[in-house]
């Protein structure tokens, strides 16, 4: 269906932010995803922020059950899902009361009027209906009877009332699609693909979607349409991609580029499970997904797979990584290559399972017994999760070590346009295994190359029979060894080997001049907010640069020199100052922390405000 | 004409590593190690295709003494390490060496799930009814009332029976042997190696330092014929030095009867290791010396059931047949994409 000839004036915008919110059963994630894909296909740059409760279905209509999805779309390059919302869709009073604060003054407010009845209002804590007094006057309020209009649209299609009401999110989508001049075609294709086997449902969703669109066209109260033209992204093919999907695809690519079969040992955990789901779909890539009995088995089966000689990976979140701790020590002492992914969420303990945080950096760095160094790298955005997977495997096999990959719930579930790489442009990852020894020579499992990596000898190779294990090993020969000097030597070797990675990674680069008043030092998923805030500061002629760390252990070699060229270093983090403490202890630098522990990413304004105080 | 090089014939000594064996003198583990080394050459499998995985404990030092591939992993986790290994490399023969503390206490969960998946693993549990390496605490198989350093007034934890646990976990091969009954032990190891699927063997093993004599009733020449019963497939359950005692079913319960006086072999319970239902094997696993029964040794259960390691790789073949070999370019361009020029 082509977009209709506009009968109402269209306002051109550079960018806009829309949030859908409603009950967790209202289909808001679906609405947001469809709006995102449509905007991406239209050529906008997009950044998204899905935000949902840990409960699958909290009691209906309550504030605890509110689920939201925010999309920022633009004609320019953007890095965040937006601080404030231009248009808010609230499917019930609870969604309104919990989300209204983020709607900018003068923003468009679309509510489902039918949900604003006595019980719903009471659950949200409203004493009177806010759509009927003057409390919402500073917004462009449209109270639309979405339930009633949806029921009318699907009448006669053989649906029960419950089923009819389930189409309500499509009505809301249709209305917002009209408001922002988006084509319905991608969503119509989605309906066909998803519900094709249930024609009555497909027909009803289509009817509801179009009814919402037509409502926007015809109802006089809504008198302006908005248009956000395509962004000027670099030439190439693009798709929209979610962080966890990008990570899974990066693992597939790394396996192919190293000519390895891929093994994933995993135990279901939010927000990492989608990596398991995605890889389980692609068995034809020679992928083994092993759903283990617990996190410990997920890790130890990964160690077994690494010993077997395949590309071994485990994926989890903080509580799961805690359970893997002892086995990660075994991975370190056996010096086998593998990847351990932590999609961080709010902690401690079960914490905030569906909310984002960066508070597992210490866990990655120090969370094991003994001197147990492990390289740590972190992805900065949904699309970057693809590249981080490739880099993790490259380092793992080059240095014969487990590698910790940190992402977080925000980039794991968020999405952005991803430039599809040429397969031939993805570098090969070289893996070497020693060949058979048949002349009676003795194999030395702990002999080392110039990087200090030991050989990856795999079972099935004659003459290389050897025993690995958690007991300290004799340098070079690899027998169990309790000699005090050998233990000290081995601890130093393992530490030096990880430190040597600094020689193998790119030098740290800056966004902005290489000296100035203030350096904003960030890592992981806070990239977008920090980059945007620094760009604003630079536009205001402040001497501010941005340093975003991809390598947390070891740090890039030139990092210390960079610090010397700035008066102040600001470290924004979604924890209580973990990178801050690592930088302080490593560089004896009086850094300035900016922390947030609300289960939400930084807004650009929060970073900007701090920058303005300092520079 | 091609000339096939025959596999070199290996001897038990070929399976010995260059490490000094460090178990206490007189430990039952020596015998199990010797029987393993004696049995392996009979499989005709090259050394490099065999892997021993263990956890922590005295028994778990086993891999260091075998000149094969091996890993001495962490406490209780050997079945999980072995599962990752076997799933990735079904061509390897994988053994798991564990003990009563390692396998049934800290590693109980992994043991349970390894068994139910029925991967082609061979699990040997050395049962000495004590924690040896930590110097003598009661274990999950220590009898009630057992006085140890950690139970000075006697253990009050009900003991587990390893074979009952294995059968409850849908084990497809379950056997029991005794460290000093070397011929029998060797035969059981061979049966376990030959079984397609998870094999679980409990070995009564004496810890002569911290729990000496725990199995003396089953090992002593004077008593063993009355206290143990060697199972044979398709044969009646007969025991005793004079082979005059048998086991008969009385309702759901086994009872010890004397042959003669109107009771013939036909009245006895006949062993069927291939019974699809595990009830008989379970009943046998519950026969305890302290309850007045001889304790069965031999193969309790051996049935053919699809294996995880086989099926997981079959699924890959099926998916590849249906969708073709995974193509990154096709994957990346699947769904909605757009071009910017």
Interface residues (C-beta under 8 A of the other chain):
Chain A: X37 X40 X41 X43 X186 X189 X232 X233 X234 X235 X236 X237 X238 X239 X240 X249 X252 X253 X256 X261 X263 X265 X282 X283 X284 X285 X286 X287 X288 X290 X292 X293 X294 X296 X297 X300 X301 X302 X303 X304 X305 X306 X307 X308 X309 X310 X312 X326 X327 X329 X330 X334 X420 X421 X423 X459 X460 X461 X462 X463 X464 X465 X466 X467 X468 X469 X470 X471 X479 X480
Chain B: X17 X19 X46 X47 X48 X49 X51 X53 X56 X63 X64 X66 X67 X68 X69 X70 X71 X72 X73 X74 X77 X80 X81 X82 X83 X84 X85 X86 X87 X88 X89 X91 X92 X109 X110 X112 X113 X312 X313 X315 X316 X319 X320 X322 X323 X324 X325 X326 X328 X329 X331 X332 X333 X335 X336 X337 X338 X339 X340 X341
